[in-house]
Amino acid sequence: MKQTRNLEDLLRQYDLLAAPAARDAAVTGICNDSRQARDGDLFICKGYGFKPEYLAMARSRGAVCALAEADFPGVDIPCIRVTDVRKAQSLAARWFYDNPSDGLTLIGVTGTKGKTTTSYMIQAVTNALAGRTMGLSSSAGRYCGGPDVDTHLTTPESLDLQWLFAQARDHGLPYMTAEVSSQAYQVERVYGEHFDIGVFLNFSEDHISPKEHASMEEYLQCKLQLLENSGRAVICRETAQFDRVYDTARRCCRAVMLVGMDRDDCDLTVRQVEKLTHGFRFFVQERGSEALHPYHLAMDGDFNIENALAAIGVTCTNPGVTAGNDYYFRICFLDPFQGTVLANFAQEKFSAKKAYCLGELGNEYDQGLISYFTKVFEAAGGTVITDSFPTNNSDFTTYLNKAKSSGADVIFTPVSIAYATQIVGLAASMGLDIPLLGSDTLDSNVVLEAAQGSNVQLYVSTFYQEGGSPKFDDGIKAWLNEDSTAMTNNGGNDTIAAVTAMGYDAYYVALEALKAAGSTDPAAVKAALPGVTYTGVTGDIAFDDIGDAIRDTAYIKVADTANNAWALETMQKAG
């Protein structure tokens, strides 16, 4: 049973509440079709040409509250009035089903062509790695842990979509992939939803009509919204409008992977394609590696190779990689560790007693890090004030003023680059003197530039920062300056990226495993890796029982706003 006052609070956060209902109501269901209304339903008054008699029918069938853009005084039912009923319906569905996607790793797939094929490929690869753990919502069918569900829309109505997510969660599926059409954003079917990974396949002229999109620009803007609401992005390099797509992903996502056909500027690229009687044989090469990994695709059509490559790219960022495959190990630190070191840093550096935490509403990454930070900060005797802003928020004045008036000693905001840029820029214009702390998502020169020339105190956790190991720094810089190709691949300068240090340590961790195994046999190396411990330039590294890293050190860097550069602040331990 859900109380509508709580829904009104949510709608108020998103600035959608025009007027609350005259009285609170306890609801046990939710629907937008008067013919299907039942006792205890919240009824959504949505649709072109909606008539009062539809609401009257729903009321007669037992609906206890309405959600609508207008009042219907002729029907005796409490009504929550909103400014946009489509957006409100999407939020109401998330609210009723207890934010089901928060318990899922959610992957969204968009593109003019290939969404269905790629979604099924992602499901197949994930299931092969981690058992049958991937739910699916596509135009061809839906799987949520129980029997397959028939469908007719590429992206279902928000009520149906959130029900599907709830089914996947309740059946214990940790992963869900969903086709996300341009129409889904145009009519707000996924409003307020955050995707862990957004996949952008391609863009071409389609869906331009009086009943769909008025122009190609409108069509593209709808497509780009998936990237604006994703934590990570996988992008096919050959897509039309690539610059627009890539710029959006870099601005909004904390990580971007490019995939393409026989290209040196991609993170994953296809080499040596051989046409078979049915399908293709090809190799996949990772950026910076000479190794070629063989694949066989039992489908015709060159475009399906690129779809397959996008699916492979998704699994590279999927948490199920380590959990579902004994041969996968990774050395990057995880969110609980990062939240811990930042909480410790706040108290050690600033003697902080009160922290203001700000993240995006419904964003699992933001909220997870805030919860880890809060647990450690409060355990040490501190007080935490937590706020969440709605998706697509563009004015953070109220939040920063609240942080200031609350007497917060630090602000912790582990948000995307797009939001971080706005928050940091606003803090600079306000002359805010409260230190801002962020996770590795803020490890970006775009965020740095927002603080340039100001007195903003900005501290960010990352895997490595120049100055942490002078010998390593000198060696890498010498190599870059002696090799023009390496310098070009590094962006035309000898700045040492954190991922360079991580790659360096990964190489030596693998070397230690080879030494311990006394063999190059894959099974022997795999068996040796869990016992490897290594002290690298990024800190001490070991592995847990599923192949994730046990780390002891994060690098904290500070924005040198006068010189528009990052500087090493400290190497922060978890304990």
Secondary structure in CASP SS format (residue, H / E / C, confidence):
PFRMAT SS
TARGET T0000
AUTHOR 0000-0000-0000
METHOD secondary structure of the structure
MODEL  1
M C 1.00
K E 1.00
Q E 1.00
T H 1.00
R H 1.00
N H 1.00
L H 1.00
E H 1.00
D H 1.00
L H 1.00
L H 1.00
R H 1.00
Q H 1.00
Y C 1.00
D C 1.00
L C 1.00
L E 1.00
A E 1.00
A E 1.00
P C 1.00
A C 1.00
A C 1.00
R C 1.00
D C 1.00
A C 1.00
A E 1.00
V E 1.00
T C 1.00
G E 1.00
I E 1.00
C E 1.00
N C 1.00
D C 1.00
S H 1.00
R H 1.00
Q H 1.00
A C 1.00
R C 1.00
D C 1.00
G C 1.00
D E 1.00
L E 1.00
F E 1.00
I E 1.00
C C 1.00
K C 1.00
G C 1.00
Y C 1.00
G C 1.00
F C 1.00
K C 1.00
P H 1.00
E H 1.00
Y H 1.00
L H 1.00
A H 1.00
M H 1.00
A H 1.00
R H 1.00
S H 1.00
R C 1.00
G C 1.00
A C 1.00
V C 1.00
C E 1.00
A E 1.00
L E 1.00
A E 1.00
E C 1.00
A C 1.00
D C 1.00
F C 1.00
P C 1.00
G C 1.00
V C 1.00
D C 1.00
I C 1.00
P C 1.00
C E 1.00
I E 1.00
R E 1.00
V E 1.00
T C 1.00
D C 1.00
V H 1.00
R H 1.00
K H 1.00
A H 1.00
Q H 1.00
S H 1.00
L H 1.00
A H 1.00
A H 1.00
R H 1.00
W H 1.00
F H 1.00
Y C 1.00
D C 1.00
N C 1.00
P H 1.00
S H 1.00
D H 1.00
G H 1.00
L C 1.00
T E 1.00
L E 1.00
I E 1.00
G E 1.00
V E 1.00
T E 1.00
G C 1.00
T C 1.00
K C 1.00
G C 1.00
K H 1.00
T H 1.00
T H 1.00
T H 1.00
S H 1.00
Y H 1.00
M H 1.00
I H 1.00
Q H 1.00
A H 1.00
V H 1.00
T H 1.00
N H 1.00
A H 1.00
L H 1.00
A H 1.00
G C 1.00
R C 1.00
T C 1.00
M E 1.00
G E 1.00
L E 1.00
S E 1.00
S E 1.00
S C 1.00
A C 1.00
G E 1.00
R E 1.00
Y E 1.00
C C 1.00
G C 1.00
G C 1.00
P C 1.00
D C 1.00
V E 1.00
D C 1.00
T C 1.00
H C 1.00
L C 1.00
T C 1.00
T C 1.00
P C 1.00
E C 1.00
S H 1.00
L H 1.00
D H 1.00
L H 1.00
Q H 1.00
W H 1.00
L H 1.00
F H 1.00
A H 1.00
Q H 1.00
A H 1.00
R H 1.00
D H 1.00
H C 1.00
G C 1.00
L C 1.00
P C 1.00
Y E 1.00
M E 1.00
T E 1.00
A E 1.00
E E 1.00
V C 1.00
S C 1.00
S H 1.00
Q H 1.00
A H 1.00
Y H 1.00
Q H 1.00
V C 1.00
E C 1.00
R C 1.00
V C 1.00
Y C 1.00
G C 1.00
E C 1.00
H C 1.00
F E 1.00
D E 1.00
I E 1.00
G E 1.00
V E 1.00
F E 1.00
L C 1.00
N C 1.00
F C 1.00
S C 1.00
E C 1.00
D C 1.00
H C 1.00
I E 1.00
S C 1.00
P C 1.00
K C 1.00
E C 1.00
H E 1.00
A C 1.00
S C 1.00
M H 1.00
E H 1.00
E H 1.00
Y H 1.00
L H 1.00
Q H 1.00
C H 1.00
K H 1.00
L H 1.00
Q H 1.00
L H 1.00
L H 1.00
E H 1.00
N C 1.00
S E 1.00
G E 1.00
R E 1.00
A E 1.00
V E 1.00
I E 1.00
C E 1.00
R C 1.00
E C 1.00
T C 1.00
A C 1.00
Q C 1.00
F H 1.00
D H 1.00
R H 1.00
V H 1.00
Y H 1.00
D H 1.00
T H 1.00
A H 1.00
R H 1.00
R H 1.00
C H 1.00
C C 1.00
R C 1.00
A E 1.00
V E 1.00
M E 1.00
L E 1.00
V E 1.00
G E 1.00
M E 1.00
D C 1.00
R C 1.00
D C 1.00
D C 1.00
C C 1.00
D C 1.00
L E 1.00
T E 1.00
V E 1.00
R E 1.00
Q E 1.00
V E 1.00
E E 1.00
K E 1.00
L C 1.00
T C 1.00
H C 1.00
G C 1.00
F E 1.00
R E 1.00
F E 1.00
F E 1.00
V E 1.00
Q E 1.00
E E 1.00
R C 1.00
G C 1.00
S C 1.00
E C 1.00
A C 1.00
L C 1.00
H E 1.00
P E 1.00
Y E 1.00
H E 1.00
L E 1.00
A C 1.00
M C 1.00
D C 1.00
G C 1.00
D H 1.00
F H 1.00
N H 1.00
I H 1.00
E H 1.00
N H 1.00
A H 1.00
L H 1.00
A H 1.00
A H 1.00
I H 1.00
G H 1.00
V H 1.00
T H 1.00
C H 1.00
T C 1.00
N C 1.00
P C 1.00
G H 1.00
V H 1.00
T H 1.00
A H 1.00
G H 1.00
N C 1.00
D C 1.00
Y C 1.00
Y C 1.00
F C 1.00
R C 1.00
I C 1.00
C C 1.00
F C 1.00
L C 1.00
D H 1.00
P H 1.00
F H 1.00
Q H 1.00
G H 1.00
T H 1.00
V H 1.00
L H 1.00
A H 1.00
N H 1.00
F H 1.00
A H 1.00
Q H 1.00
E H 1.00
K H 1.00
F H 1.00
S C 1.00
A C 1.00
K C 1.00
K E 1.00
A E 1.00
Y E 1.00
C E 1.00
L E 1.00
G E 1.00
E E 1.00
L C 1.00
G C 1.00
N C 1.00
E H 1.00
Y H 1.00
D H 1.00
Q H 1.00
G H 1.00
L H 1.00
I H 1.00
S H 1.00
Y H 1.00
F H 1.00
T H 1.00
K H 1.00
V H 1.00
F H 1.00
E H 1.00
A H 1.00
A C 1.00
G C 1.00
G C 1.00
T E 1.00
V E 1.00
I E 1.00
T E 1.00
D E 1.00
S E 1.00
F E 1.00
P C 1.00
T C 1.00
N C 1.00
N C 1.00
S C 1.00
D C 1.00
F C 1.00
T H 1.00
T H 1.00
Y H 1.00
L H 1.00
N H 1.00
K H 1.00
A H 1.00
K H 1.00
S H 1.00
S C 1.00
G C 1.00
A C 1.00
D C 1.00
V E 1.00
I E 1.00
F E 1.00
T C 1.00
P C 1.00
V C 1.00
S C 1.00
I H 1.00
A H 1.00
Y H 1.00
A H 1.00
T H 1.00
Q H 1.00
I H 1.00
V H 1.00
G H 1.00
L H 1.00
A H 1.00
A H 1.00
S H 1.00
M H 1.00
G C 1.00
L C 1.00
D C 1.00
I C 1.00
P C 1.00
L E 1.00
L E 1.00
G E 1.00
S C 1.00
D H 1.00
T H 1.00
L H 1.00
D C 1.00
S C 1.00
N H 1.00
V H 1.00
V H 1.00
L H 1.00
E H 1.00
A H 1.00
A H 1.00
Q C 1.00
G C 1.00
S C 1.00
N C 1.00
V C 1.00
Q C 1.00
L E 1.00
Y E 1.00
V E 1.00
S E 1.00
T E 1.00
F C 1.00
Y C 1.00
Q C 1.00
E C 1.00
G C 1.00
G C 1.00
S C 1.00
P H 1.00
K H 1.00
F H 1.00
D H 1.00
D H 1.00
G H 1.00
I H 1.00
K H 1.00
A H 1.00
W H 1.00
L H 1.00
N H 1.00
E H 1.00
D C 1.00
S H 1.00
T H 1.00
A H 1.00
M H 1.00
T H 1.00
N H 1.00
N C 1.00
G C 1.00
G C 1.00
N C 1.00
D C 1.00
T C 1.00
I C 1.00
A C 1.00
A H 1.00
V H 1.00
T H 1.00
A H 1.00
M H 1.00
G H 1.00
Y H 1.00
D H 1.00
A H 1.00
Y H 1.00
Y H 1.00
V H 1.00
A H 1.00
L H 1.00
E H 1.00
A H 1.00
L H 1.00
K H 1.00
A H 1.00
A H 1.00
G C 1.00
S C 1.00
T C 1.00
D C 1.00
P H 1.00
A H 1.00
A H 1.00
V H 1.00
K H 1.00
A H 1.00
A H 1.00
L H 1.00
P H 1.00
G H 1.00
V C 1.00
T C 1.00
Y E 1.00
T E 1.00
G E 1.00
V C 1.00
T C 1.00
G E 1.00
D E 1.00
I E 1.00
A E 1.00
F E 1.00
D C 1.00
D C 1.00
I C 1.00
G C 1.00
D C 1.00
A E 1.00
I E 1.00
R E 1.00
D C 1.00
T E 1.00
A E 1.00
Y E 1.00
I E 1.00
K E 1.00
V E 1.00
A E 1.00
D E 1.00
T C 1.00
A C 1.00
N C 1.00
N C 1.00
A E 1.00
W E 1.00
A E 1.00
L E 1.00
E E 1.00
T E 1.00
M E 1.00
Q E 1.00
K E 1.00
A C 1.00
G C 1.00
END
